[in-house]
Amino acid sequence: MLLVALWTARSYLAAIVWAIIIAVAIWPLYRRVPRAETERGWLAPALITLLNAVVLMTPVLLAAAELGREGQAVLDWIGRVQQKGIEIPGWLTRLPLLGEHVDRWWRSHVSDPNGLRTLFADVNFEAWATWMRSLGGELAYRVLLAFITFLTLFALLRDGEKVATRVLCLAEEWLGHPGERLFEKVAVATRGVVNGTVLVAIGEGLLIGVGYWVAGLPQAVFFTLLTVAFALLPLGAWIAVTAAALMLAIQHDAWLGAAGVFGWGAAVMLAGDNLVQPALIGGSARLPLVWTLVGILGGVETFGLVGLFVGPVVMAALYAIWRDWTMPGSAAVDGVGRR
């Protein structure tokens, strides 16, 4: 019956896993919230769930609003391109050896509107239109998944103590006292992974955002939000930083600023991704550095975005079992399993 239930709910398991991860991560803070004496105690879970929804959805809404504001500018640019083509940037003509050839090709294929239409003659615009129409349905599906996530989070916060007690009792019944220690280890690892990943992503985004502002990037706020979002992925912030540097170099001809943005961003990301994040995750979960990195990268490759958190948790559970089997006294030494 469990396998049938998992198969039935397979399309929504990721949303449920997200809710479990959030609930476990915020549980210590949630227990400090004053509880109102209402029927089944629904007020505090509802408020905390609403607060989490606002915190998680605000960056997405801000990014969407920024894209909406830039949309008209993009449409105006497309209209100008269709009429006049795209002028060749001055720095391309100054390239050694290749400048003359690039200038000739650009003027015949890109600067000339007829050449530009010929260049994109083989593009299947009907397929692009179909893909754009499918975005509406995909967006509605993502909204449904978000609703299921927050609804599950509310239920877990409301009945979390009962659920945790039953899970621990079941683990101890199946595996004995090591089973209870294992689930406690998994909870600690989950909090460590969430805190390490989110804090490092926010820290990297804000620090790199300062570099955007100093370099004079026009869309500094948007790129800061984009960097925070991509920094949740392993080495993901490199994409946002590279895009910002290319925009400064190509559109604004600010090569020195582009080099400064990329250099500053690279230094921040190398320190955050390779030192700070593994230290936070590994320190909280008591995982070696190699286990942490393999869990992060392998989790994303196997499970997608949710694997960013699931991977290190799985590695922490395996590492806890390994320590219990090979070093029976290690749980008492490192404090895991103490009531």
Secondary structure, DSSP 8 states (H G I E B T S, - for coil): -HHHHHHHTGGGHHHHHHHHHHHHHHHHHHTTS-----GGG-HHHHHHHHHHHHHHHHHHHHHHHHHHHHHHHHHHHHHHHHHH-----HHHHTSTTTHHHHHHHHHHHTSSHHHHHHHTTT--HHHHHHHHHHHHHHHHHHHHHHHHHHHHHHHHHHSHHHHHHHHHHHHHHHH-HHHHHHHHHHHHHHHHHHHHHHHHHHHHHHHHHHHHHHHT-TTHHHHHHHHHHHHTSTTTHHHHHHHHHHHHHHTS--HHHHHHHHHHHHHHHHHIIIIIHHHHHHHHHT--HHHHHHHHHHHHHHHGGGHHHHHHHHHHHHHHHHHHHH-TTHHHHHTTT--
